[in-house]
Amino acid sequence: MKLRTIAIDDEPLALRLVTDYISKTPFLELVGAFDNPLDAVDFLSGQDAELIFVDIQMPELSGIEFTRSLQEEHKIIFTTAYEKYALEGFKLNAVDYLLKPFSYEEFLKAAGKAHKIAELEANNLPSVEANSQFLFLKSEYKIRRINFDDILYIEGLKDYVKVYTTGDNKPVLSLNSIKSLENKLPAGKFMRVHRSFMVNLDKIETIDRSRIVFGKTYIPVSDQYKAKFQEYLDKNFL
């Protein structure tokens, strides 16, 4: 298995070194490199990264502050020129800590730890598709049971999601990210078609010029997800 990986460092040479190391490591996939942690925050609001190499000492937002701001769990490896930050980094359950300048051997050892943890987690995860037909969501100070078969589509906002279901004019509003829901839903039944939308494939009845129609709502299929959605259509097209 490959880990989707991003690197964050405000120093261009340091960022280039880490991205080069990532690119030459077989079990890592480089999906983003950022010299500003705020750009990484924006990236993670719409896409996933399982492993993050992040510098601790940065002007606008430190690596520690960046890690604390994340709404979802990621495997973190801190990189820094200052050994004094090591303890604080490990308090955040970082996988490892690389002291600059570090060699590829040191990098590979730290990355290997993250990969091993990911493999153990994958082997121990229960199959949601096989064992669950619903999930629970916190909404308006209550916990709501949402059956997978009842979901039409999910809309992601900045800090919330709206879950639209059959037979209910009002969506269920919950303090969650669309990515966290995507990880809970069975992949064969639901598909992300846009940064802000995920649909129940079984509920699609009409497609109008690359837009999925649910009643009066038109959900666009963005370029990022168009190929995957087209593959689904091709497999089910007569």
C-alpha positions in Angstrom: 0.0 0.0 0.0 1.1 3.6 -0.8 0.6 6.5 1.6 -0.7 9.7 0.1 1.9 12.2 1.4 2.3 16.0 1.5 5.3 18.1 2.6 5.2 21.5 4.3 8.3 23.7 4.8 8.8 27.5 4.3 12.4 26.9 3.2 12.5 26.1 -0.5 15.7 23.9 -0.3 14.3 22.0 2.6 11.0 21.5 0.9 12.7 20.3 -2.3 14.8 17.8 -0.3 11.8 16.2 1.4 9.8 16.1 -1.8 12.7 14.4 -3.6 12.9 11.9 -0.8 9.2 11.2 -1.0 9.3 10.7 -4.7 12.1 8.1 -4.5 10.3 6.1 -1.8 8.2 3.3 -3.3 5.5 3.2 -0.6 4.9 7.0 -0.6 2.9 9.0 -3.1 3.6 12.7 -3.2 0.2 14.6 -3.6 1.2 18.1 -2.5 4.1 20.3 -1.5 3.5 23.6 0.3 5.7 26.5 1.5 2.8 27.9 3.5 0.9 25.7 6.0 -2.3 27.7 5.3 -2.3 26.4 1.7 -2.0 22.9 3.1 -5.0 23.4 5.4 -7.0 24.5 2.3 -5.8 21.4 0.4 -6.7 19.0 3.2 -10.3 20.4 3.4 -11.0 18.8 0.0 -8.4 16.0 -0.4 -6.9 13.4 1.8 -3.3 12.9 2.9 -2.4 10.0 5.1 1.2 11.2 6.0 2.4 14.7 6.5 6.0 15.9 6.7 5.8 19.3 8.3 8.5 21.8 9.5 7.9 23.0 13.0 9.4 26.5 12.9 7.4 28.6 10.3 6.4 32.2 10.5 2.6 32.3 9.8 1.6 29.0 11.5 4.0 26.7 13.2 4.0 23.0 12.5 2.7 22.4 16.1 -0.2 24.8 15.5 -0.9 23.4 12.1 -1.1 19.8 13.6 -3.4 21.0 16.3 -5.7 22.7 13.8 -6.3 19.4 11.8 -9.9 18.1 12.2 -9.0 14.6 11.1 -6.2 12.3 12.2 -3.1 12.2 10.0 0.3 10.6 10.5 2.7 13.4 11.3 6.5 13.5 10.9 8.0 16.7 12.1 11.1 18.2 10.5 13.1 20.9 12.3 16.5 22.4 12.9 15.7 22.8 16.6 15.9 19.7 18.9 14.1 21.5 21.7 10.8 21.0 19.9 11.0 17.2 19.9 9.1 16.7 23.2 6.2 19.0 22.2 6.0 17.2 18.9 5.7 13.7 20.5 3.0 15.0 22.8 0.9 15.3 19.6 1.5 11.6 18.9 3.8 12.3 16.0 5.1 9.2 14.3 8.7 10.5 14.3 10.9 13.6 14.4 13.6 14.4 11.9 16.4 16.8 12.9 17.8 18.9 10.0 19.9 18.2 8.2 18.8 14.5 7.9 19.9 11.9 5.4 17.7 9.7 3.2 18.4 6.8 5.4 17.0 8.7 8.4 14.0 9.8 6.3 13.3 6.3 5.1 13.4 4.9 8.7 10.8 7.5 9.8 8.6 6.9 6.8 8.8 3.2 7.3 7.4 3.6 10.8 4.4 5.5 9.3 3.9 2.8 6.7 4.0 0.0 9.2 1.4 1.7 11.4 -0.8 2.2 8.4 -0.5 -1.5 7.5 -1.4 -2.6 11.0 -4.4 -0.2 11.0 -5.6 -1.5 7.6 -5.4 -5.1 8.8 -7.4 -4.4 12.0 -10.1 -2.2 10.5 -13.6 -3.8 10.4 -15.3 -3.8 7.0 -18.0 -1.1 7.1 -19.6 -2.3 3.9 -19.9 -5.8 5.3 -20.9 -5.1 8.9 -22.8 -1.8 8.9 -26.0 -0.4 7.3 -26.0 2.9 9.1 -24.1 5.5 11.0 -24.8 7.9 13.9 -24.4 11.6 13.5 -24.5 14.4 16.0 -27.0 17.0 14.9 -28.7 19.8 16.8 -27.7 18.5 20.3 -29.0 15.0 19.4 -27.5 11.8 17.9 -29.3 10.8 14.7 -29.2 7.4 13.1 -28.8 7.7 9.3 -29.4 4.6 7.2 -27.1 4.3 4.2 -30.0 3.4 1.9 -31.9 6.6 2.9 -29.0 9.0 1.9 -29.4 10.8 -1.4 -26.3 13.0 -1.3 -24.0 14.8 1.1 -22.9 18.4 0.8 -19.8 19.6 2.6 -19.5 23.1 3.9 -16.5 24.6 5.7 -17.0 23.0 9.1 -20.3 21.1 8.6 -21.9 18.6 6.3 -25.5 18.5 5.2 -26.9 15.0 4.7 -29.9 14.9 2.4 -32.2 11.8 2.8 -35.3 10.4 1.2 -38.6 11.5 2.7 -37.1 14.4 4.6 -37.3 18.0 3.3 -34.7 19.3 5.7 -31.1 18.0 5.6 -29.3 16.6 8.7 -26.7 19.2 9.7 -23.6 17.9 11.5 -20.3 19.3 12.6 -18.1 17.0 10.5 -16.0 17.1 7.3 -17.1 15.5 4.1 -13.9 13.5 4.1 -14.6 12.0 7.5 -18.0 10.8 6.2 -16.4 9.5 3.1 -14.2 7.2 5.2 -17.3 5.8 7.0 -19.5 5.1 4.0 -19.2 2.0 1.8 -17.1 2.9 -1.2 -19.1 0.8 -3.6 -22.3 2.6 -2.7 -21.1 6.2 -2.4 -18.9 8.3 -4.6 -17.3 11.7 -4.2 -18.1 13.7 -7.4 -17.0 17.2 -6.3 -15.0 18.8 -3.6 -18.3 19.6 -1.8 -20.5 16.7 -2.8 -20.8 12.9 -2.4 -23.7 11.0 -3.9 -25.4 7.7 -3.3 -24.9 5.8 -6.6 -28.1 3.8 -6.1 -30.2 7.0 -5.9 -29.0 8.5 -9.2 -31.9 8.6 -11.7 -31.0 11.5 -14.0 -27.8 13.0 -15.3 -28.0 16.3 -17.2 -24.8 17.5 -19.0 -22.3 16.3 -16.3 -24.7 17.2 -13.5 -26.5 14.7 -11.3 -30.1 15.7 -10.7 -31.9 15.1 -7.4 -35.3 16.8 -7.7 -34.5 20.5 -8.3 -30.9 20.2 -7.2 -28.2 19.9 -9.8 -24.9 18.5 -8.5 -21.8 19.2 -10.7 -19.2 16.5 -11.4 -15.9 18.3 -11.2 -12.9 17.6 -13.4 -11.0 16.0 -10.5 -13.6 13.3 -10.1 -15.0 13.1 -13.7 -12.9 10.2 -14.9 -13.9 8.0 -11.9 -17.5 8.9 -12.3 -17.4 8.2 -16.1 -15.8 4.8 -15.4 -18.8 4.0 -13.2 -21.2 5.1 -15.9 -19.4 3.1 -18.6 -19.7 -0.1 -16.5 -23.5 0.4 -16.1 -24.3 1.9 -19.5 -26.4 0.1 -22.1 
